[in-house]
Amino acid sequence: MLLLLIAASVLLVPGITSTAPGQDSKATRFVCTSVPLDADPSCPAQAVPMPVSTAQEQELRATVMQLRETILQQKETLGNQKETIKELTSKLTRCESAQLDARYKGSRRKQHVPGKDTMGDLPRDHSQVVDHLGRTIQALKDRLGTLEQQTHPNFSNHTFPSDLREQLQRKLGDLESQLLNKVSELEDEKYVLLNESAAHRYKTESALNALHERVTELEKESSGFKSPDDFKVSLPLRTNYLFARIKKSLPEMYAFTVCMWIRSRASSGIGTPFSYAVSGQANEIVLIEWGKNPIELLINDKVAQLPINIDDGKWHHICITWTTRDGMWEAFQDGQSQGTGENLAPWHPIKAGGDLILGQEQDTVGGRFDATQAFVGELSQFNIWDRILTPEDIRSMANCSANLAGNIIPWIDNNVVVNGGATKLPLETCKERLVSS
């Protein structure tokens, strides 16, 4: 480069030199003399050698120094790129070490702490982790390509040294393997989290059930009743909206006994103490007295008149038994049998799944009440059995020597829901009911 610059700034001019052996001493000779670029390049016959000016010499030296600085800068750039390669290799090594440490710590971890991110800066979702690690590897590959282009601008004709390239390829291969291992670990952790979630849900449900039971107990305590069956339902008005509903329904039955304590407040006709309706039959079981008719028992819309009288405004204990065999029935009042009969819906089983209402007669299942058929008064100890009780059991309940609960429908506070202004009140003692009778 220096020679070219010198050659570009000089001209061949004639001059006087020594004669070569065998040549005429007066012959014309030429010497190389530097002249300024803007000087006349013509060569006069008797040209005089022109000395190199100081400005030209300084310009040549500056050119040489600039070329040297350019070479030094290229060497420095190569050195920086080598440092970048070393830094990248060091980062890959640290990344590999961090992955091994994380795997070692994960193997020692016995259980997952809820609410704590056990994966460092990585997201919890394994699909996000896979994407994150994939982007990291791609970023490393992009940095590798950029580094190659910076080191060798003409990348089509130059490549990395084979040993360095193979090392980087191995590192990238190791990272891809670690990525697959991480995906497998995340799958395992997902199953662990699912199991922990199921266990947590079971504990939560158990706690809620315990809380529900406690609330139920507090409701019973706040009701003011000494025991779950120590209450009565009051139906003070003859309307078509005051009633009580038994939450538990009847199963299919081939016999039954219904007992209750009852006090009527009506002047004529006690109305309907209870009714049981099923789909297709609103009068599956009904006890009713309305108008001037006697008390009637309806089963599957068949009627039997009962020889009992409870319209004196006092407490009375009544029981009614029935069996599908020949349709036989018997009525008890205050522990004594008042009469029997047969052929009441014989061989008809009581259907299951209906609505049991206290105080109203149902024209459809659970509704269409008639105010003229409503019961006015108080009811308590309403129990149903799926068998015929003995006269001794019925008598013991009527004289307060026993308090038997129905095996199908027991008289329990949380099984009776009042509606329309009907109320549940504390019940007088059994002896007080006997005195009032």
C-alpha positions in Angstrom: 0.0 0.0 0.0 2.8 2.4 0.9 4.6 1.7 -2.4 1.5 2.3 -4.4 1.0 5.7 -2.7 4.6 6.6 -3.4 4.3 5.5 -7.0 1.2 7.6 -7.4 2.9 10.7 -6.2 6.2 10.5 -8.2 7.0 11.1 -11.9 9.9 9.9 -14.0 12.0 13.0 -15.0 15.3 13.1 -17.0 18.5 13.8 -15.1 22.3 13.4 -15.3 23.7 10.1 -14.0 26.8 8.0 -14.5 27.1 6.1 -17.7 26.9 2.4 -17.7 29.8 0.5 -19.0 29.9 0.5 -22.8 27.6 3.5 -23.2 28.2 7.0 -24.4 28.8 9.5 -21.5 26.7 12.1 -23.3 23.7 9.9 -23.7 20.4 11.0 -22.1 19.6 9.3 -18.8 16.5 9.3 -16.4 16.1 9.3 -12.7 13.0 9.1 -10.4 12.1 12.4 -8.9 9.0 13.3 -6.8 7.0 16.3 -7.9 3.8 17.9 -6.6 0.5 16.5 -7.9 -0.5 19.9 -9.4 3.0 20.5 -11.0 3.6 20.4 -14.8 4.5 16.8 -15.6 6.4 17.7 -18.7 10.1 16.8 -18.7 12.4 19.6 -20.1 15.6 18.5 -21.8 17.8 19.8 -19.0 15.6 19.0 -15.9 17.0 19.4 -12.5 16.1 16.8 -9.7 13.3 18.1 -7.4 13.7 17.4 -3.7 10.8 15.9 -1.6 9.1 18.6 0.3 8.5 18.4 4.1 4.7 18.6 3.7 4.7 15.6 1.4 6.8 13.6 3.7 4.5 14.4 6.6 1.5 13.4 4.5 3.1 10.0 3.7 3.9 9.4 7.3 0.3 10.3 8.4 -0.9 7.8 5.8 1.3 5.1 7.2 0.2 5.8 10.8 -3.4 5.7 9.7 -2.8 2.3 8.1 -1.1 1.0 11.3 -4.0 2.3 13.5 -6.5 0.5 11.2 -4.5 -2.8 11.6 -4.4 -2.3 15.4 -8.2 -1.7 15.5 -8.9 -4.9 13.6 -6.7 -6.8 16.0 -8.5 -5.3 19.0 -11.9 -6.2 17.3 -10.7 -9.8 16.9 -9.6 -9.8 20.6 -13.0 -8.5 21.7 -14.8 -11.1 19.7 -12.7 -13.8 21.2 -13.6 -12.5 24.7 -17.3 -12.6 23.6 -16.9 -16.3 22.6 -15.3 -17.0 26.0 -18.1 -15.2 27.8 -20.7 -17.1 25.9 -19.0 -20.4 26.7 -18.8 -19.4 30.4 -22.5 -18.5 30.4 -23.4 -21.9 28.8 -21.4 -23.6 31.5 -23.1 -21.7 34.3 -26.5 -22.5 32.8 -25.7 -26.1 32.7 -24.4 -26.0 36.3 -27.6 -24.2 37.4 -29.7 -26.8 35.8 -27.9 -29.6 37.6 -28.2 -27.8 40.9 -31.9 -27.3 40.4 -32.3 -30.9 39.5 -30.4 -31.9 42.7 -32.5 -29.6 44.8 -35.7 -30.9 43.2 -34.8 -34.5 44.1 -34.3 -33.5 47.7 -37.5 -31.6 47.9 -40.1 -33.9 49.5 -43.3 -31.9 49.1 -44.5 -28.8 47.3 -45.2 -25.8 49.5 -48.5 -24.3 48.4 -48.3 -20.7 47.1 -44.5 -20.9 46.6 -43.0 -20.9 43.1 -40.6 -23.9 43.2 -39.3 -23.1 39.7 -37.5 -19.9 40.3 -38.2 -17.2 37.6 -39.9 -19.8 35.3 -43.7 -19.7 35.1 -45.8 -22.4 36.8 -47.5 -23.6 33.7 -45.3 -26.3 32.0 -46.3 -25.1 28.5 -45.0 -21.6 29.4 -41.8 -23.1 30.8 -41.2 -25.0 27.6 -41.8 -21.8 25.5 -39.5 -19.9 27.8 -36.6 -22.4 27.5 -37.2 -22.7 23.8 -36.9 -18.9 23.4 -33.7 -18.9 25.5 -32.1 -21.6 23.3 -33.2 -19.7 20.2 -31.7 -16.5 21.6 -28.4 -18.3 22.1 -28.5 -19.6 18.6 -29.2 -16.1 17.3 -26.3 -14.7 19.3 -24.1 -17.4 17.9 -25.1 -16.5 14.3 -24.5 -12.8 15.0 -21.1 -13.6 16.5 -20.2 -15.5 13.4 -21.2 -12.7 11.1 -19.3 -10.1 13.2 -16.2 -12.3 13.2 -16.4 -13.2 9.5 -18.3 -10.6 7.4 -18.1 -12.8 4.4 -19.8 -15.7 6.2 -20.2 -17.7 3.0 -16.5 -18.1 2.6 -15.5 -18.4 6.3 -16.6 -20.6 9.2 -15.9 -20.9 12.9 -12.9 -23.0 14.0 -14.1 -26.6 14.0 -13.3 -27.2 17.7 -15.2 -24.0 18.9 -18.2 -24.7 16.7 -18.4 -28.3 17.9 -18.2 -27.1 21.5 -21.1 -24.7 21.0 -23.1 -27.3 19.2 -22.6 -29.7 22.1 -23.7 -27.0 24.5 -26.9 -26.3 22.5 -27.6 -30.0 22.3 -27.2 -30.3 26.1 -29.6 -27.4 26.6 -32.2 -29.1 24.3 -31.8 -32.3 26.3 -32.3 -30.4 29.6 -35.4 -28.8 28.1 -36.9 -32.3 27.4 -36.0 -33.4 30.9 -37.6 -30.2 32.3 -40.8 -31.0 30.4 -40.8 -34.5 31.9 -40.3 -33.1 35.4 -43.1 -30.6 34.9 -45.4 -33.4 33.9 -44.6 -35.3 37.1 -45.1 -32.1 39.1 -48.5 -31.6 37.4 -49.7 -35.0 38.7 -48.3 -34.2 42.2 -50.3 -30.9 42.1 -53.4 -32.7 41.0 -53.1 -35.1 43.9 -52.5 -32.2 46.3 -55.5 -30.4 44.9 -57.7 -33.4 45.4 -56.5 -33.7 49.0 -57.1 -30.0 49.6 -60.6 -30.3 48.1 -61.3 -33.2 50.4 -60.1 -31.3 53.5 -62.2 -28.3 52.4 -65.3 -30.3 52.0 -64.7 -32.0 55.3 -64.3 -28.6 57.0 -67.5 -27.3 55.3 -69.5 -30.4 56.4 -68.3 -29.9 59.9 -69.3 -26.2 59.7 -72.7 -27.1 58.4 -73.2 -29.6 61.2 -72.2 -27.0 63.7 -74.6 -24.4 62.2 -77.4 -27.0 62.4 -76.6 -27.6 66.0 -76.6 -23.9 66.7 -80.0 -23.5 64.9 -81.4 -26.2 67.1 -80.0 -24.5 70.2 -81.4 -21.1 69.1 -84.8 -22.5 68.5 -85.4 -22.7 72.2 -86.7 -26.3 72.0 -85.4 -28.6 74.7 -85.1 -31.5 72.2 -85.5 -31.8 68.4 -89.1 -33.1 68.8 -90.2 -30.7 71.6 -92.2 -28.3 69.4 -95.6 -27.8 67.8 -96.9 -26.2 64.5 -99.4 -23.5 65.0 -101.9 -22.8 62.1 -104.0 -19.9 63.5 -106.1 -18.9 60.4 -108.2 -20.7 57.9 -106.5 -19.6 54.6 -105.0 -21.3 51.6 -101.4 -20.2 52.3 -100.7 -21.3 55.9 -99.2 -24.8 56.0 -96.2 -26.9 57.0 -94.3 -29.2 54.7 -92.5 -32.4 55.7 -89.2 -32.4 53.8 -88.9 -36.2 53.9 -91.2 -38.1 51.5 -92.8 -41.6 51.9 -91.4 -44.8 50.3 -93.7 -47.4 48.8 -95.7 -48.9 51.7 -98.1 -51.8 52.2 -99.1 -50.8 55.7 -98.8 -47.8 57.9 -99.6 -46.2 61.3 -100.0 -42.4 61.6 -100.1 -40.9 65.1 -100.2 -37.2 66.2 -101.2 -34.9 69.0 -103.9 -32.5 67.7 -105.9 -29.5 69.0 -108.5 -28.0 66.7 -109.5 -24.3 67.0 -112.3 -24.5 64.4 -116.0 -24.0 65.4 -117.2 -26.6 62.9 -115.2 -29.0 60.9 -111.5 -29.3 61.8 -110.4 -29.2 58.1 -107.4 -31.2 56.9 -104.7 -32.1 59.5 -102.6 -33.7 56.8 -102.6 -34.8 53.1 -100.2 -36.9 51.0 -100.3 -36.4 47.2 -98.4 -38.2 44.4 -98.2 -37.8 40.7 -101.6 -38.8 39.2 -103.3 -39.1 42.6 -103.8 -36.0 44.8 -105.7 -38.1 47.4 -103.2 -40.8 48.1 -103.6 -40.4 51.9 -105.8 -37.7 53.4 -107.3 -37.1 56.8 -110.1 -34.5 56.5 -113.3 -33.1 58.2 -115.1 -30.3 56.5 -118.6 -29.0 56.7 -121.0 -31.3 58.6 -119.3 -34.5 57.5 -117.5 -36.8 60.0 -113.7 -37.2 59.9 -112.8 -39.2 56.8 -109.7 -41.2 55.8 -109.0 -41.2 52.1 -106.6 -43.7 50.5 -106.2 -43.7 46.7 -109.4 -41.5 46.7 -111.4 -44.3 48.5 -113.2 -43.1 51.7 -113.7 -44.5 55.2 -115.5 -42.5 57.9 -113.7 -42.6 61.2 -115.5 -42.8 64.6 -113.5 -40.1 66.3 -114.4 -36.6 67.5 -111.8 -33.9 68.3 -113.5 -30.6 67.8 -113.7 -29.6 71.4 -110.6 -27.3 71.4 -108.6 -29.7 73.6 -105.4 -31.7 73.0 -106.1 -35.3 71.7 -103.8 -38.1 70.7 -105.1 -40.0 67.6 -103.6 -42.9 65.7 -104.8 -44.5 62.5 -103.6 -47.9 61.2 -104.1 -49.4 57.7 -102.9 -52.4 55.7 -103.3 -53.2 52.0 -104.4 -56.7 52.9 -108.2 -56.5 52.6 -107.9 -52.7 53.1 -108.3 -53.1 56.9 -108.1 -50.0 59.1 -108.4 -49.0 62.8 -108.8 -45.6 64.5 -107.6 -44.8 68.1 -108.3 -41.7 70.2 -106.5 -40.9 73.4 -105.1 -44.5 73.5 -108.4 -46.3 72.9 -109.6 -48.0 69.8 -112.7 -46.3 68.4 -113.6 -48.7 65.6 -112.3 -50.8 62.7 -113.2 -51.4 59.1 -112.0 -53.0 55.9 -112.2 -52.8 52.1 -110.4 -49.4 52.1 -108.3 -49.4 48.9 -107.5 -53.1 49.3 -104.3 -54.4 47.7 -103.2 -50.9 46.8 -99.7 -50.0 47.9 -99.0 -46.5 49.0 -96.9 -44.8 46.2 -93.6 -43.2 46.9 -92.1 -39.8 46.2 -95.1 -37.5 46.9 -95.6 -34.3 49.0 -96.7 -34.5 52.6 -98.5 -31.3 53.8 -99.7 -30.4 57.3 -102.8 -28.2 57.4 -104.0 -28.2 53.8 -105.7 -30.5 51.3 -103.9 -30.8 48.0 -105.7 -30.8 44.7 -102.3 -31.1 42.9 -99.0 -32.3 44.2 -97.9 -29.6 46.6 -100.5 -27.0 45.8 -104.0 -25.7 44.8 -105.2 -25.4 48.4 -108.8 -24.6 49.4 -109.2 -22.3 52.4 -112.5 -24.0 53.3 -110.6 -27.3 53.8 -107.7 -25.8 55.8 -106.9 -26.9 59.4 -107.0 -24.3 62.1 -105.3 -25.3 65.4 -102.0 -26.9 66.5 -100.3 -30.2 65.6 -97.3 -32.0 67.2 -95.6 -35.4 67.4 -96.7 -36.3 63.8 -95.0 -39.7 63.2 -95.5 -42.4 60.5 -94.4 -46.0 60.6 -94.5 -48.5 57.7 -96.1 -51.2 60.0 -99.1 -51.5 62.3 -98.3 -50.6 65.8 -99.7 -52.6 68.7 -102.5 -51.2 70.8 -100.0 -51.2 73.8 -97.6 -49.0 71.9 -100.4 -46.6 71.0 -101.7 -46.5 74.5 -98.2 -45.8 76.0 -97.8 -42.8 73.8 -101.3 -41.5 74.6 -100.7 -41.7 78.4 -97.2 -40.2 78.2 -95.4 -43.3 79.3 -93.5 -43.6 76.0 -92.4 -41.3 73.2 -91.9 -43.4 70.0 -90.5 -41.8 66.8 -91.7 -42.9 63.4 -89.3 -45.1 61.4 -90.5 -43.5 58.1 -91.4 -39.9 59.2 -90.1 -38.9 62.6 -91.2 -35.6 64.3 -87.9 -33.6 64.1 -87.5 -29.9 63.9 -85.2 -29.8 60.8 -87.7 -32.0 58.9 -90.6 -29.6 59.2 -90.7 -26.3 57.2 -93.5 -23.8 58.0 -94.9 -21.5 55.3 -97.3 -18.5 54.9 -97.3 -17.4 58.6 -97.4 -20.8 60.2 -95.1 -21.0 63.2 -93.2 -23.5 65.3 -93.5 -23.0 69.0 -92.4 -24.8 72.2 -94.7 -27.6 73.1 -96.4 -28.1 76.5 -95.3 -31.2 78.4 -97.2 -34.4 77.7 -98.7 -34.2 81.2 -99.9 -30.7 80.6 -101.6 -31.8 77.4 -103.3 -34.6 79.3 -104.6 -32.1 81.9 -105.9 -29.8 79.2 -107.7 -32.7 77.6 
